[in-house]
Amino acid sequence: MTHAFYRDFSRQGQNRNRRRGRRRGGRSLPLRRARLWLVLIGVAGMLAVLFGAGLSGSQSAKASVPHEEWLEPEIPQPAQQVLREAIRSGDTAITALERLGFTPSEAYRIASASKSVYALRDIRAGHFFKRVDQGKETHLYYTIDDQTRLHMVTHGKDWQAIKEERPSLTRRLYAQGHIEDSLFEAAARAGLDSRTTMNLVDIFAWDIDFARDMRTGDSFRVLYDERYDEEGNLMGTRILAAEFVNQGHRYRAVLYVKKDGSFEYYTPEGKSMRKAYLRAPLKFTRISSRFTLRRKHPVLGFTRAHRGVDYAAPSGTPVRAVGDGRIVFIGWKGGYGRFIQIQHVNRAHSTAYAHLRRFARGLHRGSKVRQGQVIGYVGMSGLATGPHLHFEFRVRGVAVNPLTLKRTPSKPVPADEMARFRQQTAPWLARLEQQLPDVMAVAWE
Ligand SMILES: [Zn+2]
């Protein structure tokens, strides 16, 4: 777990090398071929050494392949020229193609030849044209979206167009780190892109309060994919399996791609990483007033938004926290009377409970509460005409209707998919368990 630092350096090195190779763009293929040649020559050299040593037992066989030959293999390649042009706002395909060196009439021929595949009048600012000249061939690429691109080619006369999948490279990586200062700094030291870190936070957001519960000595391990486009830009990252140790508590999550192609994170046992909230903070209840966002009427003046749900219940009925969290307010709050606000472990969510008769014993600001824990009792404190609980659910501070709140699926892996789940996730979990060296072989897919 202490190797994160070294890993950081090695990752940077790899990135730098790749970027350098990419920036040369058109020469990446010859470079790759050159590398293949180096490998072949290297293998031949080793065989020569082995056979030489086996036959004669002498050291002289090692010199049978001069090193200079390894360095500059002669591989004839047609020279390639690569030009890239960003679409500017206000551009037409014609103006952008002219900047790539096409004559206006050639640009028109390209635009009309593309029509059957993709209408180049739809080009968008910020996207790119790429022109590759190689021998008598000219290729033209236009990035349509994350997945696809237009590829046009001519051998000097007619243009042909196809729509093709954008080439992408996926690197499978493993990283681990120790929290010393902040999660983000530890993650950056471990070489994680901030997008991967955000994904990590999202996955464990229902179990760990990342703003308050992080401690020095907490640690994480993560197996993830980084996806690059053909120019070497990081397009996205995806976590396959992750572990977080928070205050001695170990949490693990693994990705599962379901039969229908959707995916979700589960514990290794197949339970959802997402936790549901209780449907209501009271066990037996009746809704007496619903959520409405009607604003104060400019003429009539008395229509008010009701940003919560009122549950009518006898005075003294226990009120329960709908999810795990921490009390951020407990006390008297104007018309709300005795009021409790809970910030949930998933910090985007908070709930509020008003008009309480009294609070449960021992609670104070900062207290941790568990789902279902009794936090107070129904009353009519503040502005209330009868005993009821006014309950609010806020997402990033904005009150939402708790009754129509889209409930995130928190179901376990279906029983009939468990075998598939185990088969898919076992290798990733095993990889996470292994204390392998920090720099993992890079898998190009
Ligand atoms: Zn109310």
Residues whose N, C-alpha, C, O or C-beta is under 5 A from the ligand:
A	BS01	ZN	G308 V309 D310 H390
